[in-house]
Amino acid sequence: MPSAGIHYSACDALFDALPSILWKSVDEGWVRFDPHAGETLLLAPITRFILDQLSTPGQQLSEAALSQAVLQEEPDADPAECRAQVKIALEALLDARLIQATQH
């Protein structure tokens, strides 16, 4: 069940380094390379989609809103599986310090 009142937004560091970030689509998803941090990440397609949803400065979305965005993009997806995948993607993005969670 989504955490009530929690919204997610991109971290400032994502915007500060955005022009230098390199992306490449691979079979497993997306590779993201940040030359300034020297980090390479492999993001699943849903994780990249969620990051794109949050990559507008000031954009803050709840887990439910992100799940709804995924379901609009993939209307044949199972809603329960979608919510589970969104939760996993959010945890991965939080662990990578690309997004932050705030209580509303």
N, CA, C and O of each residue as an XYZ file, in Angstrom:
416
protein
N       0.848     -1.180      0.000
C       0.000      0.000      0.000
C       0.893      1.243      0.000
O       1.858      1.302      0.762
N       0.583      2.246     -0.851
C       1.404      3.438     -0.928
C       1.405      4.195      0.398
O       0.410      4.202      1.123
N       2.528      4.828      0.704
C       2.628      5.621      1.913
C       1.875      6.925      1.718
O       2.187      7.707      0.820
N       0.877      7.154      2.571
C       0.051      8.350      2.460
C       0.891      9.594      2.715
O       1.678      9.634      3.661
N       0.727     10.588      1.890
C       1.383     11.860      2.097
C       2.817     11.947      1.620
O       3.425     13.012      1.725
N       3.379     10.873      1.104
C       4.770     10.915      0.622
C       4.755     11.222     -0.869
O       4.044     10.589     -1.650
N       5.551     12.202     -1.236
C       5.717     12.563     -2.636
C       7.192     12.449     -2.984
O       8.060     12.565     -2.119
N       7.459     12.222     -4.257
C       8.817     12.023     -4.732
C       9.162     13.117     -5.729
O       8.319     13.562     -6.508
N      10.402     13.536     -5.689
C      10.886     14.538     -6.634
C      12.350     14.229     -6.941
O      13.028     13.529     -6.188
N      12.813     14.764     -8.055
C      14.212     14.571     -8.431
C      15.102     15.363     -7.492
O      14.733     16.450     -7.049
N      16.260     14.827     -7.192
C      17.245     15.532     -6.360
C      17.874     16.657     -7.181
O      17.972     16.567     -8.405
N      18.297     17.714     -6.494
C      18.936     18.838     -7.183
C      20.157     18.395     -7.975
O      20.436     18.943     -9.041
N      20.886     17.409     -7.465
C      22.081     16.925     -8.160
C      21.744     16.403     -9.556
O      22.570     16.482    -10.466
N      20.542     15.874     -9.726
C      20.134     15.377    -11.044
C      20.078     16.529    -12.042
O      20.506     16.381    -13.187
N      19.553     17.674    -11.616
C      19.438     18.829    -12.506
C      20.784     19.513    -12.714
O      21.064     20.010    -13.805
N      21.620     19.543    -11.678
C      22.925     20.196    -11.781
C      23.806     19.525    -12.832
O      24.564     20.198    -13.529
N      23.707     18.198    -12.946
C      24.587     17.458    -13.850
C      23.888     17.039    -15.139
O      24.501     16.387    -15.985
N      22.632     17.396    -15.303
C      21.825     16.884    -16.409
C      22.470     16.989    -17.790
O      22.418     16.005    -18.528
N      23.080     18.117    -18.195
C      23.642     18.188    -19.549
C      24.787     17.200    -19.799
O      25.022     16.807    -20.941
N      25.490     16.803    -18.757
C      26.641     15.923    -18.962
C      26.296     14.442    -18.819
O      27.140     13.586    -19.085
N      25.074     14.128    -18.403
C      24.671     12.735    -18.201
C      24.514     12.060    -19.556
O      23.914     12.609    -20.481
N      25.059     10.871    -19.650
C      24.957     10.098    -20.889
C      24.011      8.926    -20.666
O      24.115      8.224    -19.660
N      23.092      8.713    -21.598
C      22.130      7.602    -21.538
C      22.334      6.707    -22.740
O      22.663      7.176    -23.829
N      22.138      5.417    -22.539
C      22.186      4.465    -23.651
C      21.170      3.381    -23.377
O      21.123      2.819    -22.282
N      20.369      3.095    -24.362
C      19.412      2.004    -24.266
C      20.136      0.690    -24.532
O      20.869      0.555    -25.511
N      19.916     -0.282    -23.637
C      20.487     -1.618    -23.792
C      19.361     -2.626    -23.601
O      18.256     -2.256    -23.205
N      19.635     -3.898    -23.882
C      18.594     -4.927    -23.768
C      17.958     -4.974    -22.383
O      16.760     -5.229    -22.259
N      18.751     -4.729    -21.342
C      18.269     -4.855    -19.970
C      17.545     -3.609    -19.476
O      16.921     -3.651    -18.415
N      17.608     -2.504    -20.209
C      16.976     -1.252    -19.791
C      17.772     -0.065    -20.293
O      18.010      0.072    -21.493
N      18.187      0.803    -19.362
C      18.933      2.005    -19.705
C      20.183      2.087    -18.860
O      20.142      1.832    -17.656
N      21.293      2.441    -19.481
C      22.529      2.702    -18.760
C      22.646      4.218    -18.640
O      22.504      4.955    -19.616
N      22.911      4.657    -17.412
C      23.082      6.084    -17.136
C      24.499      6.273    -16.614
O      24.890      5.655    -15.624
N      25.273      7.134    -17.286
C      26.646      7.403    -16.859
C      26.774      8.872    -16.508
O      26.457      9.750    -17.310
N      27.244      9.124    -15.297
C      27.502     10.484    -14.824
C      29.011     10.660    -14.738
O      29.631     10.163    -13.798
N      29.624     11.364    -15.711
C      31.083     11.491    -15.710
C      31.617     12.270    -14.516
O      32.745     12.028    -14.087
N      30.835     13.199    -13.969
C      31.300     13.984    -12.823
C      31.386     13.122    -11.569
O      32.329     13.252    -10.788
N      30.408     12.245    -11.375
C      30.404     11.378    -10.196
C      31.168     10.084    -10.458
O      31.525      9.369     -9.521
N      31.419      9.785    -11.725
C      32.085      8.533    -12.073
C      31.199      7.326    -11.814
O      31.700      6.238    -11.532
N      29.879      7.510    -11.908
C      28.929      6.434    -11.626
C      28.218      5.977    -12.881
O      27.845      6.778    -13.738
N      28.040      4.675    -12.969
C      27.239      4.072    -14.029
C      26.127      3.283    -13.367
O      26.379      2.495    -12.455
N      24.897      3.489    -13.821
C      23.738      2.792    -13.283
C      22.995      2.097    -14.412
O      22.922      2.605    -15.532
N      22.450      0.940    -14.105
C      21.571      0.253    -15.040
C      20.156      0.398    -14.497
O      19.846     -0.088    -13.409
N      19.310      1.064    -15.256
C      17.933      1.292    -14.842
C      16.982      0.486    -15.717
O      17.090      0.490    -16.943
N      16.053     -0.203    -15.067
C      15.003     -0.910    -15.796
C      14.142      0.129    -16.521
O      14.096      1.286    -16.104
N      13.467     -0.266    -17.593
C      12.645      0.701    -18.335
C      11.630      1.439    -17.452
O      11.443      2.644    -17.623
N      10.980      0.754    -16.523
C      10.005      1.433    -15.667
C      10.695      2.445    -14.754
O      10.126      3.492    -14.444
N      11.907      2.139    -14.329
C      12.654      3.061    -13.475
C      13.023      4.319    -14.255
O      12.926      5.431    -13.736
N      13.442      4.138    -15.489
C      13.745      5.290    -16.350
C      12.479      6.107    -16.602
O      12.531      7.337    -16.595
N      11.344      5.441    -16.825
C      10.077      6.143    -17.053
C       9.733      7.000    -15.839
O       9.347      8.159    -15.988
N       9.870      6.439    -14.639
C       9.551      7.181    -13.419
C      10.507      8.358    -13.248
O      10.080      9.452    -12.878
N      11.784      8.146    -13.513
C      12.740      9.242    -13.420
C      12.366     10.354    -14.394
O      12.452     11.533    -14.051
N      11.955      9.991    -15.592
C      11.514     10.992    -16.569
C      10.302     11.770    -16.055
O      10.203     12.979    -16.268
N       9.380     11.079    -15.378
C       8.187     11.740    -14.837
C       8.569     12.781    -13.781
O       7.882     13.789    -13.618
N       9.654     12.531    -13.075
C      10.075     13.422    -11.986
C      11.150     14.415    -12.397
O      11.603     15.206    -11.569
N      11.566     14.391    -13.650
C      12.706     15.190    -14.092
C      12.364     16.610    -14.503
O      13.120     17.237    -15.244
N      11.255     17.119    -14.041
C      10.900     18.510    -14.248
C      11.123     19.234    -12.923
O      10.567     18.815    -11.907
N      11.909     20.298    -12.898
C      12.137     21.002    -11.628
C      10.808     21.373    -10.961
O       9.905     21.912    -11.599
N      10.715     21.074     -9.681
C       9.507     21.374     -8.913
C       8.440     20.300     -8.978
O       7.462     20.365     -8.232
N       8.599     19.318     -9.843
C       7.617     18.233     -9.981
C       7.685     17.315     -8.766
O       8.757     16.821     -8.417
N       6.541     17.087     -8.122
C       6.447     16.169     -6.999
C       5.233     15.283     -7.219
O       4.118     15.779     -7.377
N       5.448     13.978     -7.230
C       4.361     13.037     -7.480
C       4.341     11.962     -6.414
O       5.380     11.569     -5.883
N       3.154     11.498     -6.115
C       2.988     10.410     -5.153
C       3.206      9.074     -5.850
O       3.237      8.990     -7.078
N       3.355      8.044     -5.044
C       3.486      6.691     -5.591
C       2.249      6.327     -6.409
O       2.357      5.709     -7.468
N       1.076      6.712     -5.913
C      -0.178      6.426     -6.631
C      -0.218      7.144     -7.976
O      -0.647      6.566     -8.975
N       0.228      8.404     -8.009
C       0.231      9.160     -9.265
C       1.215      8.557    -10.264
O       0.941      8.512    -11.463
N       2.357      8.095     -9.768
C       3.336      7.457    -10.655
C       2.809      6.129    -11.184
O       3.015      5.800    -12.352
N       2.127      5.361    -10.326
C       1.512      4.105    -10.780
C       0.478      4.382    -11.853
O       0.393      3.655    -12.843
N      -0.308      5.430    -11.660
C      -1.319      5.795    -12.645
C      -0.677      6.192    -13.972
O      -1.188      5.843    -15.036
N       0.436      6.916    -13.916
C       1.147      7.310    -15.143
C       1.645      6.083    -15.896
O       1.574      6.030    -17.123
N       2.151      5.096    -15.155
C       2.622      3.860    -15.791
C       1.445      3.128    -16.430
O       1.553      2.643    -17.556
N       0.335      3.049    -15.722
C      -0.845      2.352    -16.259
C      -1.411      3.062    -17.484
O      -1.951      2.413    -18.380
N      -1.294      4.383    -17.529
C      -1.741      5.103    -18.731
C      -0.847      4.773    -19.919
O      -1.309      4.679    -21.056
N       0.432      4.600    -19.637
C       1.397      4.261    -20.688
C       1.247      2.805    -21.130
O       1.405      2.485    -22.309
N       0.942      1.932    -20.175
C       0.789      0.489    -20.420
C      -0.574      0.022    -19.899
O      -0.643     -0.621    -18.851
N      -1.660      0.336    -20.619
C      -3.009      0.044    -20.117
C      -3.312     -1.445    -19.914
O      -4.243     -1.779    -19.182
N      -2.560     -2.333    -20.534
C      -2.806     -3.769    -20.370
C      -2.090     -4.357    -19.157
O      -2.261     -5.536    -18.847
N      -1.299     -3.550    -18.475
C      -0.546     -4.037    -17.312
C      -1.489     -4.349    -16.154
O      -2.526     -3.705    -15.991
N      -1.117     -5.339    -15.360
C      -1.868     -5.684    -14.157
C      -1.635     -4.582    -13.118
O      -0.483     -4.299    -12.789
N      -2.695     -3.951    -12.592
C      -2.519     -2.845    -11.643
C      -1.714     -3.220    -10.398
O      -0.889     -2.426     -9.946
N      -1.930     -4.398     -9.841
C      -1.185     -4.804     -8.644
C       0.296     -4.988     -8.961
O       1.154     -4.575     -8.181
N       0.596     -5.602    -10.094
C       1.992     -5.779    -10.510
C       2.629     -4.419    -10.804
O       3.796     -4.193    -10.484
N       1.866     -3.527    -11.408
C       2.363     -2.186    -11.703
C       2.749     -1.474    -10.413
O       3.834     -0.899    -10.331
N       1.885     -1.501     -9.410
C       2.183     -0.850     -8.131
C       3.446     -1.439     -7.501
O       4.268     -0.709     -6.946
N       3.595     -2.754     -7.588
C       4.778     -3.411     -7.030
C       6.043     -2.964     -7.769
O       7.066     -2.696     -7.139
N       5.977     -2.885     -9.083
C       7.137     -2.475     -9.881
C       7.489     -1.001     -9.644
O       8.665     -0.637     -9.620
N       6.471     -0.162     -9.471
C       6.714      1.250     -9.182
C       7.422      1.380     -7.835
O       8.362      2.161     -7.694
N       6.970      0.618     -6.857
C       7.593      0.650     -5.524
C       9.070      0.236     -5.607
O       9.927      0.876     -4.996
N       9.366     -0.824     -6.356
C      10.751     -1.278     -6.539
C      11.575     -0.193     -7.238
O      12.712      0.078     -6.850
N      10.996      0.421     -8.267
C      11.701      1.468     -9.007
C      11.990      2.668     -8.109
O      13.084      3.230     -8.161
N      11.022      3.063     -7.288
C      11.235      4.187     -6.374
C      12.349      3.888     -5.381
O      13.175      4.754     -5.093
N      12.374      2.685     -4.864
C      13.430      2.291     -3.924
C      14.802      2.347     -4.604
O      15.778      2.799     -4.004
N      14.872      1.888     -5.852
C      16.143      1.918     -6.592
C      16.602      3.359     -6.827
O      17.787      3.665     -6.696
N      15.663      4.238     -7.173
C      16.018      5.632     -7.418
C      16.410      6.354     -6.134
O      17.300      7.204     -6.141
N      15.743      6.014     -5.034
C      16.122      6.576     -3.733
C      17.523      6.103     -3.345
O      18.347      6.898     -2.894
N      17.791      4.810     -3.522
C      19.115      4.246     -3.197
C      20.218      4.884     -4.040
O      21.339      5.068     -3.565
N      19.899      5.218     -5.288
C      20.878      5.849     -6.187
C      20.983      7.359     -5.951
O      21.783      8.035     -6.599
N      20.186      7.880     -5.035
C      20.160      9.304     -4.698
C      19.813     10.184     -5.901
O      20.313     11.301     -6.038
N      18.942      9.653     -6.772
C      18.471     10.432     -7.917
C      17.153     11.132     -7.587
O      16.815     12.142     -8.205
N      16.413     10.603     -6.622
C      15.167     11.225     -6.189
C      15.178     11.318     -4.665
O      16.014     10.718     -3.988
N      14.224     12.089     -4.153
C      14.053     12.228     -2.713
C      12.577     12.106     -2.384
O      11.710     12.366     -3.218
N      12.310     11.705     -1.153
C      10.931     11.583     -0.671
C      10.676     12.678      0.342
O      11.519     12.967      1.191
N       9.498     13.286      0.241
C       9.111     14.317      1.199
C       7.703     14.040      1.695
O       6.850     13.553      0.953
N       7.479     14.355      2.948
C       6.166     14.152      3.565
C       5.304     15.370      3.254
O       5.746     16.508      3.405
N       4.067     15.121      2.816
C       3.116     16.220      2.525
C       1.928     16.117      3.413
O       1.019     16.943      3.326
